[in-house]
Amino acid sequence: MTVENSACANQFNTTITLAHICTHDFRGLGQDSCQYDSGGPVILRQQQQLSQPSRMYVLGVISYGGTCGARYGVGVNTRMTSHLRWIWTYLQNAGGVCVP
């Protein structure tokens, strides 16, 4: 689940910009990021209809958090949509394809 950037900024006592997306372990299962998770994906799994398979969307890239695996932990991540122009340009120059 995502959390408002202002609440995230208060948690870490730092500036959180629109280039960030903050996540929160709202179930308290200790599913927060840990060291060595940085650079990994923040994924949203969404199912439109029960008869169809779910789709997965990359929302961000893990940056940092508080205590490793903390229950109800908050994490700060890089927001993918803030860098789409660069990603598309890089993929195009590398001969790749990006499907919006």
C-alpha distances in whole Angstrom, upper triangle without the diagonal:
4,7,10,13,15,13,13,16,17,16,18,21,20,20,17,18,17,17,14,10,9,6,5,7,7,9,12,13,13,11,11,13,17,20,21,17,18,19,17,14,10,10,9,11,12,16,18,20,21,24,23,21,17,16,14,14,13,11,12,15,14,16,16,14,16,18,17,15,15,13,11,11,10,10,12,12,15,14,16,17,19,21,22,25,26,24,27,30,29,29,32,34,33,34,31,29,26,24,22
4,7,9,12,11,10,13,15,14,15,18,17,17,13,14,13,14,11,7,6,4,6,9,9,12,14,15,15,13,12,14,17,20,21,18,17,18,16,14,10,11,10,13,14,18,20,23,24,27,25,23,19,18,16,14,13,10,11,13,13,14,14,13,15,18,18,16,16,15,12,11,9,9,10,10,13,11,14,15,16,19,20,23,24,23,25,28,28,28,30,33,32,33,30,28,25,24,21
4,6,8,7,7,10,11,11,13,15,15,15,12,13,13,14,11,8,5,6,6,10,9,13,14,16,16,15,13,15,18,21,22,19,19,20,19,17,13,15,14,17,18,21,23,26,27,30,28,27,23,22,19,18,17,13,13,15,15,15,15,13,15,17,18,17,16,15,11,11,8,9,10,11,14,13,16,17,17,20,22,25,26,25,27,30,30,30,33,35,35,36,33,31,28,27,24
4,5,5,6,9,10,11,13,14,14,13,10,11,11,13,10,8,7,9,10,13,13,17,18,20,20,18,17,18,21,23,25,22,21,21,21,19,16,17,17,20,20,24,25,28,30,33,31,29,26,24,22,19,18,15,15,17,16,16,16,15,16,19,21,20,19,18,15,14,11,12,11,12,14,13,16,16,16,20,21,24,25,25,27,30,30,31,33,35,35,37,34,32,29,28,25
4,5,5,6,9,10,11,11,10,9,6,7,8,10,8,7,6,9,11,15,15,19,20,22,21,19,17,17,20,22,23,21,19,20,20,19,16,18,18,21,22,26,27,30,32,35,33,31,27,25,23,20,18,15,14,16,15,14,14,13,15,19,20,20,19,19,16,14,11,11,9,11,12,11,15,15,14,18,20,22,23,23,26,28,28,29,32,33,34,35,33,31,28,28,25
4,5,5,6,9,10,10,10,9,7,9,10,13,11,11,10,12,13,17,17,21,21,23,22,21,19,20,22,24,26,23,22,23,23,22,19,22,21,25,26,29,30,33,35,38,36,34,31,29,26,24,22,18,18,19,18,17,16,15,16,19,22,22,20,20,17,15,12,13,12,14,15,15,19,19,18,21,23,26,26,27,29,31,31,33,35,37,37,39,36,35,32,31,28
4,5,5,6,9,10,11,11,9,12,13,15,13,11,9,11,11,14,14,17,17,20,19,19,16,18,20,22,25,22,21,23,23,22,19,21,21,24,25,28,30,33,34,37,35,34,30,28,26,24,22,19,18,19,18,17,15,14,14,17,19,19,17,17,13,12,10,11,11,14,16,16,20,21,20,23,25,28,28,28,31,33,33,34,37,38,38,40,37,36,33,32,30
4,5,5,6,8,9,9,7,10,12,13,10,9,6,9,9,13,13,17,17,19,17,17,14,15,17,19,21,19,17,19,19,19,16,19,19,22,24,27,29,32,33,36,34,32,29,27,24,22,20,17,15,16,14,13,12,10,11,14,16,17,15,15,12,10,7,8,8,11,13,14,18,19,18,21,23,26,26,26,29,31,30,32,34,36,36,37,35,34,31,31,28
4,5,5,5,5,6,5,9,12,13,10,11,9,12,13,16,17,21,20,22,21,20,17,17,19,20,22,21,19,20,21,21,19,22,22,26,27,31,32,36,37,40,38,36,32,30,27,25,22,19,17,18,16,14,13,11,12,16,18,19,17,18,16,13,10,11,9,12,14,15,19,20,18,21,24,26,26,26,29,31,31,32,35,36,36,38,36,35,32,32,30
4,6,5,7,9,9,13,15,17,14,14,12,14,14,17,17,20,19,22,20,20,18,19,20,22,24,23,21,23,24,24,21,24,24,28,29,33,34,37,38,42,40,38,34,32,30,27,25,22,20,21,19,17,15,13,12,16,19,20,17,18,15,13,11,12,12,15,17,19,22,23,22,25,27,30,30,30,33,35,34,36,39,40,40,42,39,39,35,36,33
4,6,8,10,10,14,16,17,14,14,11,12,11,14,15,18,16,19,17,17,14,15,17,18,21,20,19,21,22,22,19,22,23,26,28,31,33,36,37,40,38,36,32,31,28,26,24,21,19,19,17,15,12,10,9,12,15,16,13,14,12,10,8,10,10,14,17,18,22,23,22,25,28,30,30,30,33,35,34,35,38,39,39,41,39,38,35,35,33
4,5,8,9,13,16,16,13,14,11,13,13,16,17,20,19,21,18,18,15,15,16,17,19,18,17,19,20,21,19,22,24,27,29,33,35,38,39,42,39,37,33,32,29,26,24,21,18,18,15,13,10,8,8,11,14,16,14,16,14,11,9,9,9,13,15,17,21,23,21,23,26,29,28,28,32,33,32,34,37,37,37,40,37,37,34,34,32
4,7,9,13,16,17,15,16,14,16,16,19,20,23,22,24,22,22,18,19,19,20,23,22,20,22,24,24,22,25,27,30,32,36,37,40,42,44,42,40,36,35,31,29,26,23,21,21,18,16,13,12,11,15,18,20,18,19,17,15,13,13,12,15,17,19,23,24,22,25,28,30,29,30,33,34,34,36,38,39,39,42,39,39,36,37,34
4,6,10,13,14,12,14,13,16,17,20,21,25,24,25,23,22,19,18,19,19,22,21,18,20,22,22,21,24,25,29,31,35,36,40,41,44,41,39,35,33,30,27,25,21,19,18,17,14,12,12,12,16,19,21,19,21,19,16,13,13,11,13,15,17,20,21,19,21,25,26,26,27,30,31,30,32,35,35,36,38,36,36,33,34,32
4,6,10,11,10,12,12,15,17,21,22,26,25,27,25,24,20,20,21,21,23,22,19,20,22,22,20,23,24,28,30,34,35,38,40,43,40,38,34,32,29,26,23,20,18,18,17,14,13,14,15,19,21,23,22,23,21,18,15,14,11,13,13,15,18,19,16,19,22,24,23,24,27,28,28,30,33,33,34,36,34,34,31,32,29
4,7,8,6,8,9,12,15,18,20,23,23,25,23,21,18,18,19,20,22,20,17,18,19,19,17,20,21,25,26,30,31,35,36,39,36,34,31,28,25,22,20,16,14,15,14,12,12,13,15,18,20,21,20,22,19,16,13,11,8,10,10,11,15,15,13,16,19,21,21,22,25,26,26,28,30,31,31,34,32,31,28,28,26
4,5,6,8,10,14,17,21,22,25,26,27,25,24,21,20,22,22,23,21,18,18,20,19,17,20,21,24,26,29,30,34,36,38,36,34,30,27,25,21,19,15,14,15,15,13,14,15,18,22,23,24,23,25,22,19,15,14,10,11,10,10,13,13,10,13,16,18,18,19,22,23,23,25,28,28,29,31,29,29,25,26,23
4,5,7,10,14,17,21,22,25,26,27,26,24,21,20,23,24,24,22,19,18,19,18,16,18,18,22,23,27,27,31,33,35,33,31,27,25,22,19,16,13,12,14,15,14,16,17,20,23,24,25,25,25,23,20,17,15,12,11,9,8,11,10,8,11,14,15,16,17,19,21,22,23,25,27,28,29,27,26,23,23,20
4,7,10,14,17,20,22,25,26,27,25,23,20,19,21,21,21,19,16,15,16,15,14,16,17,21,23,26,27,31,33,35,32,30,27,24,21,17,14,11,10,11,12,12,14,16,19,22,23,24,24,25,23,20,16,14,10,9,6,5,8,8,5,8,11,13,13,14,17,18,19,20,22,24,24,26,24,23,20,21,18
4,7,10,13,17,19,22,22,23,22,19,16,15,18,18,19,16,14,14,15,13,12,14,16,19,21,25,26,30,32,34,31,29,25,22,19,16,13,10,8,9,10,9,11,12,16,19,19,20,20,21,19,16,13,10,7,5,5,5,9,10,8,11,13,16,16,16,19,21,21,22,25,26,26,28,26,25,22,22,20
4,7,10,14,15,18,19,20,19,16,14,14,17,18,19,16,14,14,14,12,9,12,12,16,18,22,23,27,28,31,28,26,22,20,17,14,12,8,7,9,9,10,11,12,15,18,18,18,18,19,16,14,10,8,6,5,6,5,9,10,10,13,15,18,18,17,20,22,22,23,26,27,27,29,26,25,22,22,19
4,7,10,12,15,16,17,16,14,11,12,15,17,18,15,14,15,14,13,10,12,13,17,18,22,24,27,28,31,29,27,23,21,18,16,14,10,9,11,9,10,10,9,12,15,15,15,15,15,13,10,7,6,5,6,9,9,12,14,14,16,18,21,21,21,24,26,25,26,29,31,30,32,29,28,25,25,22
4,7,9,12,13,14,13,10,9,10,13,16,17,14,14,15,14,12,9,11,11,14,16,20,22,25,26,29,27,24,21,19,16,15,13,10,10,11,10,11,11,9,12,14,14,13,12,12,10,8,6,5,7,8,11,11,14,15,16,18,20,23,23,22,25,28,27,27,30,32,31,33,30,28,25,25,23
4,6,9,9,11,10,9,8,10,13,17,18,15,16,17,16,15,11,13,13,15,17,21,23,26,26,29,28,25,22,21,18,17,16,14,13,14,12,14,12,10,11,13,13,11,10,9,6,6,5,6,9,11,14,15,17,19,20,22,24,27,27,26,29,31,31,31,34,36,35,36,33,32,29,28,26
4,6,6,7,7,6,6,10,13,16,18,15,17,19,17,16,13,14,14,15,17,20,23,25,25,28,27,25,21,21,19,18,17,16,16,16,14,16,14,11,12,12,12,9,8,7,4,5,7,9,12,14,17,18,20,22,23,25,26,30,30,28,31,34,33,32,36,37,36,38,34,33,30,29,28
4,6,8,9,9,10,14,17,20,22,19,20,22,20,18,15,16,15,16,18,20,22,24,24,28,27,25,22,22,20,20,19,17,18,19,17,19,17,15,15,15,15,13,11,8,6,8,9,12,15,16,20,20,22,23,25,27,28,32,32,30,33,36,35,35,38,40,39,40,37,35,32,31,29
4,6,8,9,11,14,17,21,23,20,22,24,21,20,17,17,16,16,18,20,23,24,23,27,26,24,21,22,20,21,21,20,20,21,19,21,20,17,17,16,16,13,11,8,7,10,12,14,18,19,22,22,24,26,28,30,31,34,34,33,35,38,37,37,40,42,41,41,38,36,33,32,31
4,6,7,9,13,15,19,21,19,21,23,21,20,18,18,18,19,21,23,26,28,27,30,29,27,24,25,23,23,23,21,21,21,19,20,18,15,14,13,13,10,8,4,4,8,11,13,17,19,23,23,25,28,29,31,32,35,35,34,36,39,38,38,41,43,41,43,39,38,35,34,33
4,5,8,12,14,18,19,17,20,22,19,19,17,17,17,18,20,22,26,27,26,29,28,26,23,23,21,22,22,21,21,21,18,20,18,15,15,13,12,9,8,6,7,9,12,14,18,19,23,24,25,28,29,30,32,35,35,33,36,38,37,36,40,42,40,41,38,37,34,33,32
4,6,9,10,14,16,14,17,19,17,17,16,17,18,19,22,24,28,29,28,31,30,27,24,24,22,22,21,20,20,19,16,17,15,12,12,10,8,5,5,4,7,7,10,12,16,17,21,22,24,27,28,29,30,34,33,32,34,37,35,35,39,40,38,40,37,36,33,33,32
4,7,9,13,14,12,14,16,14,14,12,13,14,16,19,21,25,26,26,29,27,24,21,21,18,19,17,17,16,16,13,15,14,11,12,11,9,6,7,7,8,8,10,10,14,15,18,19,21,24,25,26,27,31,30,28,31,33,32,32,35,37,35,36,33,32,30,29,29
4,7,10,12,10,12,14,12,13,11,13,15,17,20,23,26,28,28,31,29,26,23,22,19,19,17,16,14,14,10,12,10,8,9,8,7,4,6,7,8,5,7,7,10,12,15,17,19,22,23,24,25,29,28,26,29,32,30,30,34,35,34,35,32,32,29,29,28
4,7,9,6,8,11,9,11,10,13,15,17,21,24,27,30,30,32,30,27,23,22,19,18,16,15,13,11,8,9,7,7,8,8,6,6,8,11,11,8,9,7,9,10,13,16,17,21,21,22,24,27,26,24,27,29,27,28,31,32,31,33,30,29,27,28,27
4,6,6,8,11,11,13,13,16,19,21,24,28,31,33,33,35,33,30,26,25,22,21,19,18,16,13,10,10,8,7,9,8,4,6,9,12,13,10,11,9,12,13,16,18,20,23,24,24,26,29,27,26,29,31,29,29,33,33,32,34,31,31,29,30,30
4,5,7,10,11,14,15,18,21,23,27,30,33,36,36,38,35,32,29,27,24,23,20,20,17,14,10,10,8,9,10,9,7,10,12,16,17,14,14,12,13,13,16,19,21,24,24,23,26,29,26,25,29,30,28,28,32,32,30,33,30,31,29,31,30
4,5,8,9,12,14,17,20,22,26,29,32,35,35,37,34,30,28,26,22,22,18,19,16,12,10,10,10,12,13,13,10,12,15,18,20,16,16,14,14,14,16,19,19,23,23,22,24,27,25,23,26,28,25,25,29,29,27,30,27,28,27,28,29
4,6,6,9,10,13,17,19,22,26,29,31,31,33,30,27,24,22,19,18,15,15,12,9,7,8,9,10,13,13,10,11,14,17,17,14,14,11,12,11,13,16,16,20,20,20,22,25,23,21,24,26,24,24,27,28,26,28,26,26,24,26,25
4,5,9,10,14,17,20,23,27,30,32,33,35,32,28,25,23,19,18,14,14,11,7,5,5,7,9,13,14,12,13,16,18,19,15,14,10,10,9,10,13,14,18,18,17,19,22,20,18,22,23,21,22,25,26,24,27,24,25,23,25,24
4,7,9,12,16,19,22,25,28,31,32,33,30,27,24,21,17,16,12,12,9,5,5,7,9,13,16,17,15,16,19,21,21,18,16,13,12,9,9,12,12,16,16,14,16,19,17,15,18,20,17,18,22,22,20,23,20,21,19,21,21
4,7,9,13,15,19,22,25,28,28,30,27,23,20,18,14,13,10,11,8,6,5,8,11,13,16,17,15,15,18,20,20,17,16,12,12,10,10,12,12,16,17,16,17,20,18,16,19,21,19,19,22,23,21,23,20,21,19,20,20
4,6,10,12,15,19,21,24,25,27,23,20,17,15,11,9,6,8,6,5,6,10,12,14,18,19,17,16,18,20,19,17,15,12,12,9,10,10,10,13,15,14,15,18,17,15,17,20,18,18,21,23,21,22,19,19,17,17,17
4,7,10,13,17,19,22,23,25,22,19,16,14,10,8,6,5,5,6,6,10,12,13,16,18,16,15,17,18,16,14,13,10,10,8,9,9,9,12,14,14,15,19,18,16,19,22,20,20,23,25,24,25,22,21,18,18,17
4,6,10,13,16,19,20,21,18,16,12,10,6,6,5,6,7,9,10,14,16,16,19,21,19,17,19,19,18,17,15,13,14,11,12,11,11,13,16,16,16,20,20,17,19,22,21,20,23,26,24,25,21,20,17,16,15
4,6,10,13,16,17,19,16,14,10,8,6,5,6,7,10,12,13,17,18,18,21,23,21,19,20,20,18,17,16,15,15,13,14,13,12,14,17,18,17,21,21,19,20,24,23,22,25,28,26,27,23,21,18,17,15
4,7,10,13,13,15,13,10,6,6,4,6,9,10,13,15,16,20,21,21,24,25,23,21,22,21,20,20,19,18,19,17,18,16,15,17,20,21,20,23,24,21,22,26,26,24,26,29,28,28,24,22,19,17,16
4,6,9,11,13,10,9,5,5,6,8,11,12,15,18,19,23,24,24,27,28,26,24,25,24,22,22,21,21,21,20,20,18,17,18,21,22,21,24,26,23,23,27,27,25,27,31,30,29,25,23,20,17,16
4,6,7,9,7,7,4,6,9,11,15,16,19,22,23,27,28,28,30,31,29,27,28,26,25,25,25,24,25,23,24,22,21,21,25,25,24,27,29,26,26,30,30,27,30,33,32,31,27,24,22,19,18
4,7,9,7,8,7,8,11,13,17,17,21,24,26,29,31,31,33,34,33,30,31,29,27,28,27,27,27,25,26,23,22,21,25,26,24,27,29,26,26,30,31,28,30,33,33,31,28,25,22,19,17
4,5,5,8,8,11,14,16,20,21,24,27,29,32,34,33,36,37,35,32,33,31,29,30,30,30,31,29,29,27,25,25,29,30,28,31,33,30,30,33,34,31,33,36,35,34,30,27,25,21,21
4,5,7,8,12,15,18,21,23,26,28,30,33,34,34,36,36,34,31,32,30,29,30,30,30,32,30,31,29,27,28,31,32,30,33,35,32,32,36,36,33,35,38,37,36,32,29,27,24,23
4,7,9,12,16,19,23,24,28,30,31,35,37,36,39,39,37,34,35,33,32,34,33,33,34,32,33,30,29,29,33,33,31,34,36,32,32,36,36,33,35,38,37,35,31,28,27,23,23
4,6,9,13,16,19,21,25,27,29,32,34,34,37,37,35,32,34,32,31,32,31,31,32,29,30,27,25,26,30,30,27,30,32,29,28,32,32,29,31,34,33,31,28,25,23,20,20
4,7,10,13,17,19,22,24,26,29,31,31,34,34,32,29,31,30,29,29,29,28,29,27,27,25,23,24,28,28,26,29,30,27,26,30,30,27,29,32,30,29,25,23,21,18,19
4,7,10,13,15,19,21,22,26,28,28,30,31,29,26,28,27,26,26,25,24,25,23,24,22,20,21,25,25,23,26,27,24,24,28,28,25,28,31,29,28,24,22,20,17,17
4,7,10,12,16,18,20,24,26,26,29,30,28,26,27,27,25,25,24,23,23,21,21,19,17,17,21,21,19,22,24,20,21,24,24,22,24,27,26,25,21,18,16,13,13
4,7,9,12,14,16,20,22,23,26,27,25,23,25,24,23,22,21,20,20,17,17,16,14,15,19,18,17,20,21,18,19,22,22,20,22,25,24,23,20,17,15,13,13
4,6,9,12,14,18,20,21,24,26,24,23,24,24,23,22,20,18,17,15,14,12,10,11,15,15,13,17,18,15,16,20,19,18,20,23,22,22,18,16,13,11,10
4,6,8,11,14,17,18,22,24,22,21,23,23,22,20,18,15,15,11,11,9,7,10,12,12,11,15,15,13,14,18,17,16,19,21,20,21,17,16,13,12,11
4,7,10,13,15,16,20,22,21,20,21,22,20,18,16,13,12,9,8,6,6,8,10,11,11,15,15,13,15,19,18,18,21,23,22,23,20,18,15,14,13
4,7,9,12,14,17,20,19,18,20,21,19,17,14,11,9,6,5,5,5,8,9,10,11,15,14,13,15,18,17,17,20,22,21,23,20,19,16,16,15
4,6,10,12,16,18,17,17,19,20,19,16,14,11,9,5,5,7,7,11,11,11,13,16,15,13,16,18,17,17,21,22,21,23,20,20,17,18,17
4,6,9,12,14,13,13,15,17,16,13,11,8,7,5,7,9,11,14,14,14,16,19,18,17,20,22,20,21,24,25,24,26,23,23,21,22,21
4,7,11,13,13,14,16,18,17,14,11,8,6,5,6,10,12,15,14,15,17,20,18,18,21,23,21,22,26,26,25,28,25,26,23,24,23
4,7,10,10,12,13,15,15,11,9,6,5,7,9,13,15,18,17,18,21,24,22,21,25,26,25,26,29,30,29,31,29,29,27,28,27
4,7,7,9,9,12,11,8,6,4,6,9,12,15,18,20,20,21,23,26,25,24,28,30,28,29,33,33,32,35,32,32,29,30,29
4,6,9,8,11,10,7,7,7,9,12,16,18,21,24,23,24,27,30,29,28,32,33,32,33,36,37,36,38,36,36,33,34,32
4,6,5,9,10,7,9,10,12,15,19,21,24,27,26,27,30,33,31,31,34,36,34,35,38,39,38,40,37,37,35,35,34
4,6,9,11,8,10,10,13,15,18,21,23,26,26,27,29,32,31,29,33,35,33,33,37,37,36,38,35,35,33,34,33
4,7,9,7,10,10,14,15,19,21,23,26,27,27,29,33,31,30,33,35,33,33,37,38,36,38,35,35,33,33,32
4,6,5,8,10,14,16,20,22,24,27,27,28,31,34,33,32,35,37,35,36,39,40,39,41,38,37,35,35,34
4,5,9,12,15,18,21,23,25,28,28,30,32,35,35,33,36,39,37,37,41,42,41,42,39,38,36,35,34
4,7,10,14,16,20,21,23,25,26,28,30,33,33,32,34,37,36,36,39,41,40,41,38,37,34,34,32
4,7,10,13,17,18,21,23,24,25,27,31,30,29,32,34,33,34,37,38,37,39,36,35,32,32,31
4,7,10,14,15,18,20,20,22,24,27,27,26,29,31,31,31,34,36,35,37,34,33,30,30,28
4,6,10,12,15,17,17,19,21,24,24,23,26,28,27,28,31,32,31,33,30,30,27,27,25
4,7,9,13,15,14,16,18,21,21,20,23,25,24,25,29,29,29,31,29,28,25,26,24
4,6,9,12,11,13,15,18,17,17,20,22,21,22,25,26,25,27,25,24,21,22,20
4,6,9,8,9,12,14,14,13,16,18,17,19,22,23,22,25,22,22,19,20,18
4,6,6,7,9,13,13,12,15,17,17,18,21,22,22,24,21,20,17,17,15
4,5,6,6,10,10,9,11,14,14,14,17,19,19,20,18,16,13,14,12
4,5,5,8,10,10,11,14,15,15,17,19,20,21,18,17,13,13,11
4,6,8,9,10,12,13,14,16,18,19,20,22,20,19,15,16,14
4,6,5,6,9,10,11,12,14,16,17,18,16,16,13,15,13
4,5,5,6,8,10,10,12,14,15,16,14,13,10,11,9
4,6,5,6,9,10,11,12,14,15,14,13,11,13,11
4,6,5,6,9,10,11,12,14,13,13,12,14,13
4,5,5,6,8,10,10,12,10,10,8,11,11
4,5,5,6,9,10,10,9,8,6,9,9
4,6,5,6,9,10,10,10,10,13,13
4,5,5,6,9,8,10,10,14,15
4,5,5,6,5,6,7,11,12
4,5,5,5,7,8,11,13
4,5,7,10,12,15,17
4,6,9,11,15,17
4,7,10,13,16
4,7,10,13
4,7,10
4,6
4
